[in-house]
């Protein structure tokens, strides 16, 4: 069973209405930020595993199933770090090189140098450890996911699956472009 929860963090583009028509659970809040939005969705989720999909990114058809398979094979892992395919505004694939698998010998050190998971949809989390660790920081803006990745990498509770599971749309308004 897949549960879809949309947290509308004060958007004005009709996303919430589209999500309701599609059968998603919609939670609304007034611009509390990405960390707060993720924590709110996490708090009401019922599943053992969670994936956070941002804005206009798209999961590949096997993203959920492959996440389940990966974490089932690694019961001690709190999260699976995976890859994405960059796409342009029209959805056309862009050159993408995911090298996360090259860093498994010291994932934490590699992650300190740069974020290896470019968009949250490329990670799948066990819900309980994410809640127990405090969820997403709410005071560091768009880097909240990066902080969580570092937290789990530092404790050695990340498994790497080098498959691409999300299409990460690139455009001038991406939060990741705002250094």
Buried (B, 14 or more C-beta within 10 A) or exposed (E): EEEEBBBBBEEEEEBBEEBEEEEBBBBEEEEBBBBBBBBBBBEEBEEEBBBBBBBBBBBBEEBBEBBBEBBEEBEEBBBBBBBBBBBEEEEEEEEBEBEBEEBEEEBBEBBEEEBBBBBBBBBBBBBEBBBEBEBBBBEBEBBBBBBBBBBBBEEEBBBBBEBBBBBBBBEEEBEBEEE
